[in-house]
Amino acid sequence: MEKSFFFGFCGFILPGPYRIGLTKTPVKTMLRASIIYGGGIVGLGVLLFKFTVPTEEQLLQEMTPERRAHVERNRAIRQEEQRLVMEIARETANSNEPVWKTGKLYNPWEGTGNKLLVDSVKVQREEARVRQQEKLNSLRDMEQELKK
């Protein structure tokens, strides 16, 4: 039996006449092995990802109380920002402008749009105003109860 350069280099020995129709040709064997090994690697990656990456609840449980409070404070800002991004995406999809026109989003090349979608100070002020209003309402309710 002869060795071809490539298959001899890879460790495969080809018979004299190349029999393509047989199921045990080196090319088919290499293809089968690469599919099996590749599928195994991808499957292992999926399993490792599924069983090793923590969920958001698990991450919050592992955080210190200060860090958890910080995350909870910023959750409203992130949700508002996500809502604005979706609104801008809908507007952009409905417009007839080219794709590269960013609309309200900041474009560093043209210098157009707002750099911040959601101003965190504004959101925090609004949250503080709502909390203050709730406290005032509860104090008024308590005052009404005491007057009775």
C-alpha positions in Angstrom: 0.0 0.0 0.0 1.1 3.5 -0.8 1.0 6.5 1.4 -0.1 9.8 -0.1 1.7 12.8 1.3 -1.3 14.4 3.1 -2.9 11.3 4.4 0.4 9.8 5.2 1.2 12.9 7.2 -2.1 12.5 9.1 -1.5 8.9 9.7 -3.9 7.4 7.1 -2.8 4.9 4.6 -4.7 4.9 1.3 -5.2 1.7 -0.7 -3.9 1.8 -4.3 -7.2 2.4 -6.1 -9.2 5.0 -4.3 -12.6 3.4 -3.5 -14.9 6.4 -2.9 -18.1 4.3 -2.6 -16.9 2.4 0.5 -18.0 3.7 3.9 -14.5 3.3 5.5 -12.6 5.8 3.4 -10.2 8.1 5.3 -12.1 11.2 4.3 -15.3 9.9 5.7 -13.6 8.6 8.8 -12.0 12.0 9.3 -15.3 13.8 8.7 -17.2 11.5 11.1 -14.5 11.9 13.8 -14.5 15.7 13.4 -18.3 15.8 13.6 -18.3 13.6 16.8 -15.5 15.6 18.5 -16.9 18.9 17.4 -20.4 18.0 18.6 -18.9 16.8 21.9 -17.0 20.0 22.5 -20.1 22.1 21.7 -22.3 19.9 23.8 -19.8 20.1 26.7 -19.7 23.9 26.4 -23.5 24.1 26.5 -23.7 21.8 29.6 -21.0 23.7 31.4 -22.7 27.0 30.6 -26.1 25.7 31.8 -24.8 24.3 35.1 -22.1 26.8 36.1 -23.5 30.2 35.2 -25.5 31.6 38.1 -29.0 33.1 37.7 -29.7 36.7 38.6 -31.4 35.6 41.8 -28.3 33.6 42.8 -26.1 36.5 42.1 -28.2 38.8 44.2 -28.1 36.3 47.1 -24.3 36.2 47.0 -23.9 40.0 47.1 -23.2 42.0 50.2 -26.2 44.0 51.4 -24.7 47.3 50.3 -24.0 46.0 46.8 -27.5 44.5 46.6 -29.0 47.9 47.6 -27.0 49.6 44.9 -28.2 47.1 42.3 -31.8 47.5 43.4 -31.4 51.3 43.2 -30.1 51.2 39.7 -32.6 48.6 38.5 -35.2 51.3 37.7 -32.6 53.3 35.7 -31.7 50.2 33.6 -35.4 49.4 33.0 -36.2 53.0 31.9 -33.1 52.9 29.6 -34.2 49.6 28.1 -37.7 51.0 27.5 -36.3 54.1 25.8 -34.0 51.9 23.6 -37.0 49.8 22.5 -39.0 52.9 21.8 -36.2 54.4 19.7 -35.8 51.0 17.9 -39.5 51.1 17.0 -39.3 54.7 15.7 -36.2 53.9 13.7 -37.9 50.8 12.2 -40.9 52.8 11.2 -39.0 55.7 9.7 -37.8 55.9 6.1 -34.3 57.1 7.0 -31.2 55.0 6.3 -30.0 52.5 8.9 -27.0 54.5 9.8 -29.1 57.5 11.0 -29.2 57.0 14.7 -32.0 59.3 15.6 -32.1 60.2 19.3 -29.1 57.9 20.0 -25.7 59.6 20.4 -23.6 59.3 17.2 -19.9 60.0 18.0 -19.0 60.6 14.3 -21.6 63.3 13.8 -21.9 64.5 17.4 -25.7 64.2 17.3 -28.1 62.9 19.8 -27.9 62.6 23.6 -25.0 60.9 25.2 -27.2 59.6 28.0 -30.5 58.0 27.3 -31.6 58.2 30.9 -30.2 60.8 33.2 -29.6 58.9 36.5 -29.8 62.1 38.6 -33.2 62.9 37.1 -34.5 59.4 37.8 -33.2 59.4 41.4 -34.8 62.8 42.0 -38.1 61.4 40.6 -37.9 58.4 42.9 -37.1 60.6 45.9 -40.1 62.8 45.1 -42.3 59.8 44.9 -41.0 58.5 48.2 -41.4 61.9 49.8 -45.0 62.1 48.5 -45.8 58.7 49.9 -44.4 59.7 53.3 -46.4 62.9 53.3 -49.6 60.9 52.4 -49.0 58.4 55.2 -48.4 61.3 57.7 -51.6 63.0 56.6 -53.4 59.7 57.1 -52.0 59.3 60.6 -52.9 62.9 61.4 -56.5 62.2 60.2 -56.7 59.1 62.4 -55.4 61.1 65.4 -57.9 63.8 65.0 -60.8 61.3 65.1 
